[in-house]
Amino acid sequence: MDQRLIRNIALIAHVDHGKTTLVDQFFKQSGMFRDNQVMAERLMDSMDLEQERGITIVAKIGSFRYKNYIVNIIDTPGHADFGGQVERVLCMADGCLLLVDAQEGPMPQTYFVMKKALAISLPTLVVINKIDKPAARPNWALDQVFDLFVKLDAPDELLDFPVVFTSAKEGYAINDPDDPVEGGSMLPLFEKIIACIPPPSGDPKGPLQLQINSIDYSSYLGRLGIGKLTNGSIRLNQNVVLVRRDRSLVPARISKIYRFVGNQKVPIEEATTGEIVAVAGIDDINVGITLADPEDPRPLPLTRIDPPTIAMHFIPNDSPFAGKEGRFSTARHLEERLFRETMSDVALTVESLGAGSGFKVSGRGDLHLSILIEKMRREGYEFQVSRPQVIMKQEDGQLMEPYEELTIDVAEEYQGTVIERLGKIKGQMLEMSSNRGAVRLLYRVPTRGLIGFRSNFLSDTKGMGVMNYIFAGYGPFAGRISSRSSGALVVKEPCTTVAYALFNLQHRGRLFIGPGVRVYAGQIIGEHCRSNDLIVNPARGKKLTNLRAAGSDENVILTPPRHLSLEECIAFIKDDELVEVTPAAIRLRKQDWK
């Protein structure tokens, strides 16, 4: 295919600013679907967890045709926890679309993803999205984007960026916010993409260079490597060499080549410079390797990945219920699955803690690791995880810890409570601004202070506050930060909970389970109202006598238990406690209970 007719664009933005919805409009308005065809929302978010949470977790490739052009779209995650996905897939793009909410303006993840794009000098088309919001302020948002580019020291040629104003939800784009929108469509954006994003460079007649930037999996073909042809061409049954990350060479043969059409993969015979393809037939393919010409192997430079900041221990399950609810429960199963994850997620690192002791898994944040835990749980694995710990380091004899830049949007009535709580976790205020009864706070906070902060923050703001944070670098150790001050209600012996016993425990704390649940010794079933742990018997029944008197029998009225999510369980536990994760349940327990 003529590379002058190819456009490779990455969609980058803060979470929930409309990337995936915009892709839906690209597919719909480019004529890929019939007028009467049912089209799913957020078509590119194909994982169950992505559909449930409404976020993009894994970067994905799609494409559409406009006139004679092929536009390849790289839909990237918005959360900084999945920044490893953004860093590696930007190498496949020749330009990017930066989406910014017309009401919120640039947010922390906007800063993060734009910094990565500017590091490789990607031409940028700014899209001010959601201009149909009642509180939209598109001109203000555009000024904020310019300030962001200046703050990131963007080169002069990128400061004069093109801009389009859109409503991805309503399906229209305009060149000026004052233009009429009646009968609008995405055509102005399509035209800007063709005009402002350059075609891919490279020599179609040169030696083959294709770096693998993403991994997919097929039940029929095994692992698929996805990347852009930087030079040369590739065809079926071609002999190539793999240039690994350590620069060793391994011969291989291409058995299948796929091109992306819409959100589907279509087999092709041959691809040339500038195309984004998926290749099959290489068993040990992983992120970072380069497919090269056997006669003239020229590896492409490796993408620099930011280091992890948080670590957890993944331990084989040794609770009394071990092996009863999962298909994969041994240390060997755990090891194989974790190291398989590192092949596709370069931001994740796994270290063995010794025979039978488990593994230290390090990632970008608690969301990054909790998504991995949930994926493994749904695949049939059972294991235990420890409380997250930040990764410290020594610099010039001084202990350093990771910090986050935290942005909070909250109503004025809650700002005092939020500022007080941020002070307890050693937060340092950087900026404070207010607009129409809402306050925006910008803080620099130790990463460990944010573990478990979200649930308290939502309680303080009655669920109306919004918080976002990005990694801001390492700084001096901030001192002790108090964690959970309350103790736990710990089960004394194996039993099945009964309503009468739980009714009598309610005044001692907050319960996490209801009646009729099997529990074991050492399991945590609630939060004690005091700082110490309390040993309880949730199966203690009422003593029966043959005497009856008016008023002596109380009604057993149970307060509904607080069912903790996986993230809440991880944030709740102390250093001597574990979260037991199985396909059927998530439990809390003491680590060394005798």
C-alpha positions in Angstrom: 0.0 0.0 0.0 1.2 3.6 -0.7 2.5 4.9 2.6 1.5 8.4 1.6 -2.1 7.3 2.1 -1.6 6.0 5.6 -2.1 7.9 8.8 -1.1 6.4 12.2 -2.6 8.4 15.1 -2.6 7.8 18.8 -5.5 9.0 20.9 -4.2 10.4 24.2 -6.2 12.0 27.0 -7.1 12.1 30.7 -9.4 9.3 31.8 -13.0 9.8 30.8 -12.4 12.6 28.4 -14.0 10.7 25.5 -11.3 8.8 23.6 -13.2 5.5 23.1 -16.5 7.3 22.4 -14.7 9.3 19.7 -13.4 6.1 18.1 -17.0 4.8 17.9 -17.9 7.9 15.9 -14.9 7.4 13.6 -16.2 3.9 12.8 -19.8 4.9 12.5 -19.3 8.0 10.3 -16.7 6.5 8.0 -19.3 4.0 6.6 -18.0 0.9 8.3 -21.5 0.0 9.6 -24.8 -0.2 7.9 -27.4 2.4 9.0 -29.6 -0.3 10.5 -26.7 -2.2 12.1 -26.6 -2.4 15.9 -23.3 -1.0 17.2 -22.1 -1.6 20.7 -20.9 1.4 22.8 -17.2 1.7 23.5 -16.4 -0.8 20.8 -12.7 -0.8 21.5 -13.1 -1.6 25.2 -13.4 -5.3 24.6 -12.2 -6.6 28.1 -14.9 -7.4 30.7 -13.1 -5.2 33.2 -13.0 -2.3 30.8 -16.8 -2.6 30.1 -17.6 -2.8 33.8 -15.3 0.1 35.0 -15.8 2.3 31.9 -12.0 2.8 31.5 -9.4 1.7 28.9 -6.9 -0.7 30.5 -5.1 -2.1 27.4 -4.0 -0.1 24.3 -5.8 -1.3 21.2 -5.5 -0.8 17.4 -8.3 -0.1 15.0 -8.7 1.5 11.6 -11.1 3.2 9.3 -11.1 4.5 5.7 -11.7 8.1 4.7 -11.6 8.8 1.0 -8.5 6.9 -0.2 -6.8 7.1 3.1 -6.3 4.4 5.8 -6.3 5.8 9.3 -4.9 3.5 12.0 -6.1 4.5 15.5 -4.2 3.6 18.7 -6.6 3.9 21.6 -4.5 4.4 24.8 -5.4 4.2 28.5 -6.0 7.4 30.4 -4.9 6.2 33.8 -1.3 6.8 34.8 -1.2 3.3 36.4 -1.3 1.9 32.8 1.3 4.4 31.5 3.5 1.5 30.4 0.9 0.8 27.7 1.1 4.5 26.5 4.9 4.7 26.4 5.4 1.7 24.1 2.5 2.2 21.7 3.3 5.8 21.0 6.2 4.5 19.0 3.7 3.2 16.4 2.1 6.6 15.9 3.2 9.4 13.5 1.0 11.9 15.2 -1.5 12.2 18.1 -5.0 13.5 18.9 -5.0 15.1 22.3 -8.5 15.1 23.7 -9.4 17.6 26.4 -12.7 18.0 28.2 -14.2 21.5 27.4 -15.3 21.9 31.0 -12.4 20.4 33.0 -9.5 21.4 30.8 -6.1 19.6 31.0 -6.0 17.1 34.0 -3.1 15.2 35.6 -3.1 12.4 33.1 -3.3 14.9 30.2 0.0 16.2 31.5 1.4 12.7 31.8 0.5 11.4 28.3 1.4 14.7 26.6 4.8 14.6 28.2 5.4 11.2 26.6 4.2 12.4 23.2 6.4 15.5 23.3 9.4 13.4 24.3 9.3 11.8 20.8 8.2 15.1 19.1 4.8 13.7 17.8 2.8 16.3 15.8 -0.3 17.0 17.9 -3.9 17.8 16.8 -5.8 19.2 19.8 -9.5 18.1 20.1 -11.6 20.1 22.6 -14.3 17.5 23.3 -17.6 17.6 25.2 -18.5 21.1 24.0 -22.2 20.2 24.4 -21.9 20.2 28.2 -23.9 23.0 29.8 -20.8 24.2 31.7 -18.4 23.8 28.8 -15.8 26.6 28.4 -14.0 25.6 25.2 -11.9 28.8 24.8 -10.7 28.6 28.4 -9.8 24.9 27.8 -7.8 25.8 24.7 -5.8 28.5 26.7 -5.1 25.9 29.3 -3.8 23.5 26.7 -1.4 26.1 25.4 -0.2 26.8 28.9 0.4 23.0 29.3 2.5 22.9 26.2 4.6 25.8 27.4 5.0 24.2 30.8 6.2 21.0 29.1 8.8 23.0 27.0 7.2 22.0 23.7 9.3 23.1 20.7 8.1 26.2 18.8 6.8 24.3 15.8 4.4 22.3 18.1 3.1 25.3 20.0 1.2 26.4 16.9 -1.0 23.3 17.1 -4.2 22.8 15.0 -7.5 22.5 17.0 -11.0 21.1 16.4 -14.0 21.4 18.7 -16.1 18.2 19.1 -18.9 16.4 20.8 -18.1 12.7 20.5 -21.4 11.8 22.2 -23.4 13.8 19.7 -21.2 13.0 16.7 -20.1 16.4 15.4 -16.9 18.4 14.9 -16.5 22.2 14.2 -13.5 24.4 13.6 -14.7 27.2 15.8 -16.9 27.0 18.9 -19.2 29.7 17.5 -19.9 27.7 14.3 -23.4 26.3 13.9 -23.7 22.6 14.7 -27.0 21.8 12.9 -26.6 18.7 10.7 -22.9 18.5 11.8 -20.6 15.5 11.4 -17.0 14.5 12.0 -15.9 15.6 8.6 -14.0 18.7 9.8 -12.0 16.4 12.2 -11.3 13.8 9.4 -10.0 16.6 7.1 -7.7 17.9 9.9 -6.3 14.4 10.5 -5.4 14.0 6.8 -3.9 17.5 6.6 -2.1 17.8 9.9 -0.9 14.3 10.7 2.1 13.4 8.4 2.3 10.0 6.6 4.7 7.4 8.0 8.4 7.8 7.0 10.7 4.9 6.1 12.1 3.1 3.1 9.9 0.4 1.6 12.9 -1.1 -0.2 15.2 -1.1 2.9 15.9 -4.0 5.3 13.0 -5.2 7.4 12.5 -3.4 10.8 9.3 -4.1 12.8 9.4 -3.5 16.6 6.8 -5.4 18.7 5.0 -2.8 20.9 2.0 -4.8 22.0 1.0 -8.5 22.4 -2.3 -10.1 21.6 -3.4 -13.7 22.0 -5.3 -16.1 19.8 -6.6 -19.5 20.9 -5.7 -20.9 17.5 -2.4 -19.1 16.7 -1.0 -18.4 20.1 0.8 -15.1 20.8 0.5 -12.3 18.2 3.1 -9.5 18.0 1.7 -6.0 17.0 4.0 -3.3 15.7 4.6 -0.8 12.9 6.8 -1.5 9.9 9.4 1.1 10.2 11.4 -0.1 7.1 11.0 -2.7 4.4 8.2 -5.1 3.9 7.0 -8.4 5.3 5.2 -11.4 3.7 3.8 -14.8 4.6 6.4 -17.5 5.3 9.2 -15.0 5.2 12.3 -15.9 7.2 13.3 -13.2 9.8 15.4 -12.9 12.8 14.3 -11.8 16.3 16.6 -9.2 17.9 15.8 -9.6 21.6 16.1 -7.0 24.3 19.6 -8.3 25.1 20.5 -8.0 21.3 20.8 -11.8 20.8 19.5 -13.1 17.4 16.9 -15.9 17.0 15.8 -17.2 13.6 12.0 -17.3 13.0 9.3 -17.6 10.2 6.2 -15.6 9.8 3.1 -17.9 9.5 0.3 -15.2 9.5 0.0 -11.5 9.0 -3.1 -9.4 10.0 -4.1 -5.9 9.2 -6.6 -4.0 11.4 -9.9 -3.2 9.8 -12.3 -1.5 12.2 -11.8 -3.3 15.5 -11.1 -6.7 13.7 -8.0 -8.4 12.4 -8.1 -9.4 8.7 -5.4 -11.8 7.2 -3.3 -10.4 4.4 -0.4 -11.8 2.3 2.0 -8.9 2.5 2.5 -5.5 4.3 4.9 -2.7 3.6 6.4 0.4 5.4 4.1 2.4 7.5 1.4 -0.2 8.1 0.5 -1.5 11.6 0.2 -5.3 11.6 -0.1 -8.3 13.8 2.2 -11.3 13.1 1.9 -14.9 14.2 4.2 -17.9 14.2 6.8 -16.8 16.8 6.3 -18.6 20.1 8.6 -16.5 22.3 7.6 -13.1 20.9 7.3 -10.3 23.5 7.4 -6.5 23.8 10.5 -4.7 22.7 12.0 -7.2 20.2 12.6 -6.2 16.6 11.8 -8.4 13.6 14.7 -7.8 11.2 16.2 -9.0 7.9 18.5 -12.0 8.4 21.0 -10.6 6.0 21.1 -7.2 7.6 19.6 -7.2 11.1 19.2 -3.6 12.4 17.5 -3.5 15.8 15.4 -0.4 16.8 16.1 1.4 20.0 14.2 0.2 23.1 11.5 2.3 24.6 12.4 3.7 28.0 9.8 2.7 30.6 9.3 4.5 33.9 10.1 2.4 37.0 7.5 0.9 39.2 6.6 2.7 42.5 4.5 0.1 44.5 5.1 -3.5 45.3 3.0 -6.3 46.7 3.7 -9.9 47.7 1.7 -12.6 45.8 1.7 -15.7 48.0 0.3 -19.2 47.4 -3.0 -19.7 49.3 -2.4 -21.6 52.6 -5.7 -20.8 54.3 -8.0 -23.6 55.6 -10.0 -23.1 52.4 -7.0 -23.5 50.1 -7.6 -25.5 46.9 -11.4 -25.6 47.3 -12.5 -22.7 45.1 -9.8 -22.2 42.4 -8.4 -24.3 39.6 -4.8 -22.9 39.9 -3.5 -22.7 43.4 0.1 -23.9 43.5 3.3 -21.7 43.5 4.2 -23.1 40.1 0.8 -22.0 38.7 1.3 -18.5 40.2 4.9 -18.2 38.9 3.9 -19.2 35.3 1.0 -16.7 35.2 2.9 -13.8 36.7 5.9 -14.1 34.4 3.5 -14.5 31.4 2.0 -11.2 32.4 5.5 -9.5 32.3 5.8 -10.5 28.6 2.9 -8.2 27.6 3.1 -5.6 30.4 6.6 -4.1 30.5 5.7 -1.8 33.4 5.3 -4.9 35.7 8.3 -6.6 37.4 8.2 -10.0 39.2 10.8 -11.3 41.6 10.8 -14.6 43.4 10.9 -14.5 47.3 12.3 -18.0 47.6 10.9 -21.5 47.4 7.2 -21.5 48.4 7.4 -17.9 49.8 5.7 -16.3 46.8 6.7 -13.4 44.5 7.3 -9.6 44.8 5.2 -7.9 42.1 5.9 -4.3 41.4 3.8 -1.9 39.3 2.8 1.7 38.7 0.1 2.0 41.3 -2.5 0.1 43.3 -5.0 0.2 40.4 -2.4 -1.4 38.1 -1.9 -4.3 40.6 -5.6 -4.6 41.5 -6.5 -5.1 37.8 -3.9 -7.8 37.6 -5.3 -9.5 40.7 -8.9 -9.3 39.4 -7.9 -10.7 36.0 -6.1 -13.7 37.6 -9.1 -14.3 40.0 -11.5 -14.5 37.0 -9.1 -16.9 35.3 -9.4 -19.4 38.1 -6.4 -18.6 40.2 -6.4 -18.5 44.0 -3.7 -16.8 46.1 -3.0 -14.2 48.8 -1.6 -10.7 48.6 0.0 -8.5 51.2 -0.5 -4.8 51.9 1.1 -2.6 49.1 4.5 -1.1 50.0 6.1 1.8 48.2 9.5 1.2 46.6 12.1 3.3 48.5 15.6 4.1 47.4 18.8 5.6 48.7 20.4 8.7 47.2 23.6 10.2 48.6 22.9 8.5 52.0 19.3 9.9 52.2 16.2 7.8 52.1 13.9 8.8 49.2 10.3 7.8 48.5 8.0 8.3 45.6 5.6 11.3 45.5 2.4 11.9 43.5 1.0 15.1 42.2 -2.6 15.0 43.4 -5.4 17.1 41.8 -8.7 17.3 43.7 -12.0 18.9 42.5 -14.5 19.3 45.4 -17.4 21.6 46.5 -16.4 24.5 48.7 -18.3 23.0 51.7 -16.0 20.0 51.8 -12.7 21.7 51.3 -11.9 22.1 55.0 -12.3 18.4 55.7 -10.3 17.4 52.6 -7.4 19.8 53.5 -7.4 18.4 57.0 -7.1 14.8 55.8 -4.4 15.7 53.3 -2.4 17.2 56.1 -2.5 13.9 58.0 -0.8 12.2 55.0 2.0 14.8 54.7 0.4 16.5 51.7 2.0 19.8 50.6 -0.4 22.3 48.9 1.0 23.7 45.6 -2.1 25.5 44.2 -5.7 26.3 45.1 -8.3 27.9 42.9 -12.1 28.2 43.0 -14.8 28.7 40.3 -18.6 28.7 40.6 -18.6 27.1 44.1 -16.1 24.4 43.2 -12.5 24.3 44.5 -9.5 22.7 42.7 -6.6 21.7 45.0 -3.2 20.7 43.7 -1.0 18.8 46.2 2.3 16.9 46.3 1.7 13.8 48.4 3.8 10.8 49.3 2.6 7.8 47.4 2.2 5.7 50.5 -0.2 8.3 51.9 -2.6 7.7 49.0 -3.0 3.9 49.7 -6.5 3.7 51.0 -7.1 7.4 50.7 -9.8 7.2 48.0 -12.5 5.5 50.1 -12.0 8.1 52.9 -12.1 10.9 50.4 -15.3 9.7 48.9 -16.9 9.4 52.4 -15.7 12.9 53.3 -17.2 14.5 50.1 -20.4 12.4 50.1 -19.2 10.8 46.8 -19.1 14.1 45.0 -15.3 14.7 45.0 -13.0 13.9 42.1 -9.3 13.0 42.6 -6.6 12.2 40.1 -2.8 11.8 40.6 0.3 11.1 38.6 3.8 10.2 39.6 5.9 13.3 40.4 9.3 11.8 41.1 11.2 10.8 44.3 11.7 13.1 47.3 13.0 12.9 50.9 11.3 10.5 53.2 8.3 12.4 54.8 8.2 10.5 58.1 5.7 8.3 59.7 2.1 8.3 58.2 -0.5 6.7 60.4 -2.4 3.9 58.7 -5.7 2.3 59.9 -6.2 3.2 63.5 -8.9 0.6 64.3 -8.4 -3.1 65.0 -10.1 -6.1 63.5 -12.8 -8.6 64.5 -11.0 -11.9 64.2 -12.7 -15.3 64.2 -11.8 -17.6 67.1 -12.5 -21.0 65.5 -14.0 -22.5 62.3 -17.7 -22.2 62.1 -20.7 -20.9 60.2 -21.9 -17.4 61.2 -25.4 -17.1 62.8 -27.6 -14.0 63.0 -27.8 -13.9 66.8 -24.1 -13.8 67.3 -23.6 -11.1 64.6 -26.4 -9.1 66.2 -24.5 -9.1 69.5 -21.2 -8.1 67.7 -22.7 -5.1 65.9 -22.0 -2.7 68.7 -18.3 -3.8 68.8 -17.6 -2.6 65.2 -18.6 -2.7 61.5 -19.2 -6.2 60.1 -18.1 -7.3 56.6 -20.2 -10.5 56.4 -23.8 -11.6 57.1 -25.2 -14.8 58.6 -24.8 -18.3 57.1 -21.2 -17.8 55.9 -18.5 -20.4 56.5 -15.4 -18.8 58.2 -12.1 -20.1 59.6 -9.9 -19.3 62.6 -7.9 -16.1 61.9 -10.3 -14.7 59.3 -11.3 -11.0 59.7 -15.0 -10.5 59.6 -15.2 -6.8 60.6 -13.5 -3.7 61.8 -13.3 -3.2 65.6 -14.4 0.2 67.0 -11.2 0.3 69.1 -7.5 0.1 68.1 -6.9 -3.5 69.3 -7.9 -6.7 67.6 -10.9 -8.6 69.1 -11.3 -12.4 69.0 -14.9 -13.2 68.4 -17.2 -16.3 68.0 -19.7 -15.5 65.2 -21.5 -18.8 65.8 -22.4 -18.3 69.4 -26.1 -19.2 69.7 -28.7 -18.1 72.2 -29.1 -20.2 75.3 -32.5 -21.8 75.4 -34.7 -22.2 78.5 -38.3 -23.2 79.1 -39.0 -19.8 80.7 -40.7 -17.1 78.7 -41.5 -13.5 79.7 -42.8 -10.5 77.9 -40.0 -8.3 76.6 -37.2 -10.9 77.3 -36.8 -11.9 73.6 -35.2 -9.2 71.5 -35.8 -9.0 67.8 -32.6 -9.9 65.9 -32.2 -6.9 63.5 -29.0 -6.9 61.6 -27.4 -3.8 60.1 -26.5 -4.7 56.5 -22.8 -5.6 56.4 -20.2 -3.5 54.5 -19.1 -5.5 51.5 -15.6 -4.4 50.6 -14.4 -4.3 47.0 -11.0 -5.8 46.1 -9.4 -2.3 46.2 -11.0 -1.6 49.6 -9.7 -4.9 51.0 -6.2 -4.1 49.8 -6.4 -0.6 51.3 -7.9 -2.0 54.6 -5.2 -4.5 55.6 -2.2 -3.9 57.9 1.2 -5.3 57.5 0.3 -8.5 59.5 -2.8 -9.2 57.4 -3.5 -10.7 54.0 -6.2 -10.6 51.3 -7.2 -14.1 50.2 -8.3 -14.0 46.6 -10.3 -16.9 45.0 -12.7 -17.1 42.0 -15.6 -17.4 44.6 -14.7 -14.9 47.3 -12.4 -12.2 48.6 -11.5 -12.7 52.3 -9.4 -10.9 54.9 -7.2 -12.8 57.3 -4.4 -12.6 59.8 -1.1 -13.7 58.3 0.3 -15.9 61.1 -2.7 -17.1 63.0 -2.3 -20.1 65.3 
